[in-house]
Amino acid sequence: MNIILVSASTARARSYTLDWRHGSAIAAAVVFALILFTLVFNYVTLKWAAAAKHPWLQAIVLADQREEAQRVQVKVEGHLNAMALKLGDLEAQVIRLEGLGERLARVAGLKPQELPQSAIAAPPGRGGAVSTSMPSRELSVSEFSALLERLVRQVDQRADQLSVLEALLIQNSANRSFLPTQLPVVEGWYSSNFGYRIDPFTGQHSFHEGIDFPAEKGTPIVSAASGKVVSADWHPQYGKMIEVDHGNGLVSRYAHASTMDVREGDLVVRGQPIGAVGSTGRSTGPHLHFEVRLNGVPQNPARFLQH
């Protein structure tokens, strides 16, 4: 495109040639001018509307503000619903932890009311100086949501750990119930320990394979641990004798009884009465001769009764 300009004063002509680059520049300038005019017009209009307080213009502005407020409210409600779900999960995990705590207390031999309540009723003390190097700021919704999510994961992890601990404690408690740690005579004391002693019949230095508990005739004898009665019969030296198998080659023996309240094949639990103290067999007076044998080898019962 050629443009020729003629000057009236000098009678000289000038010619200009316009190509596509000039057209693009002119179009860009026109678009920029339109955008700038629109922005200035909107700014001036809004300023004038705010100053003039025209009802029609204010209605338009208020409608835009209401739509924006509704969008913000919908977004906030979405965040609140998501956090409410996480709080529900957290509350369920706390209830689960409380149940685990009560069960662990029972396994440990404690009553729930014996647990300290002050740590539950009041939050732990915390404090510290205001940081001067790192200024404080408000948490955003996304940051708060991330913290809440992390707390839920930590509580869930602690619940899993306590579940494993509960299983181990229950297993340990079950194993302990099959160890002869219960005194076979309530409030009994030793009159003859395990090991070498002077035999009360011969006066010789002999090995005593158990512990003697002196008690009045008829005093209840209780099973030192849970197990199965493998023998309840007369023995030439032990008199009326009961043997209880606790598994894994561990057997407890109760001798010189006056009566036997169980029979071979009976299942007994820890602390269950199984007979009464007497002086049958090779005995100088009413007492209970108590033995613990592992795979047939006598063990010192005191090592078990001290646990």
Residue, then its C-alpha position, 0 to 999 in steps of 0.5 A: m500500500n502506497i501513500i503519497l503526501v503533497s505539500a501545498s507550500t513547497a509543491r513537493a510530493r512524498s511517498y510512503t509504502l506500508d506493508w503487513r508489518h505496519g498494519s500489524a503495528i497499527a492494529a496492535a496500537v488500536v487494540f491497546a488503546l481500546i483496552l486502556f480506554t476500557l480500563v480507564f472507563n471502568y475505573v472512572t465509572l466505578k469511582w463515579a458510581a461509588a461517589a454518586k451512590h446511584p441505586w442502579l449502579q449500586a445494585i449492579v455492584l452489590a450483585d457482583q459482590r453477592e456472587e463473589a461472596q457466594r463463590v467464596q462461601v461455597k469454597v469455604e463450606g467445601h473446606l469446612n466439610a472436608m475438615a469436618l470429615k477429618l475431625g470425625d476420623l480423628e474423634a473415632q481414633v481417639i475413642r479407639l485409643e481410649g478403649l486400647g488404654e483401658r484394655l492395656a490397663r486391665v492387662a497390666g493389672l490396673k483399673p481404669q479409675e487408677l490411671p491419672q486423670s489430670a493429664i486428660a482433664a487439663p492440657p499439658g503446659r507449654g510456653g516459650a518466647v516470641s520469636t524475633s527471627m521468624p515472624s508469626r503469621e496466620l495459617s491458611v486453610s490449606e496449611f491447616s488442612a495439611l496439619l490436621e491430616r498429619l495429626v490424623r495419620q499420627v493418631d492412626q499410627r499410635a493406635d496401630q502401635l498400641s494394638v501391637l503392644e496390646a497383642l504382645l501384652i496379652q500373649n505375655s500374660a497368657n504365657r505367664s498364666f502357664l508359669p508356676t508363679q502362684l504360691p501353692v499355699v496362700e501366705g505360705w513360707y518355706s521350712s525347707n528350701f531347694g538344694y542340699r540339706i540334712d535329711p530329717f529321717t536319715g540325718q544324711h546330706s541329701f538333695h531336696e528337689g522342692i520346697d516345703f510349705p508348712a501349714e495346718k492340715g486341710t489348708p487349701i492347695v492351689s495350682a501354681a499355674s494353669g495346665k492339665v492334671v497328668s497325675a492324681d494318685w498315691h506315691p510311696q514317698y510323696g503320699k497323695m500327689i498331684e502333677v500338673d502339666h503346664g506345657n513345654g515340658l514344665v510340670s508342677r508337683y504337689a505332694h503329701a496332700s490329705t485330699m485331692d480334689v482333681r483327677e487325671g485329665d482335668l484342666v485347672v487354672r492358675g489359683q484354682p484349689i486342687g487339694a488340701v495340705g496333709s502329711t501322707g507319705r514320707s513326711t514328719g508333719p503337715h506341710l506341702h512339698f512343692e516341686v517344679r520340673l522341666n523335662g523331668v529335671p528338678q528346678n528351683p521353684a523359688r526362681f518361678l515364685q519370685h516373679 
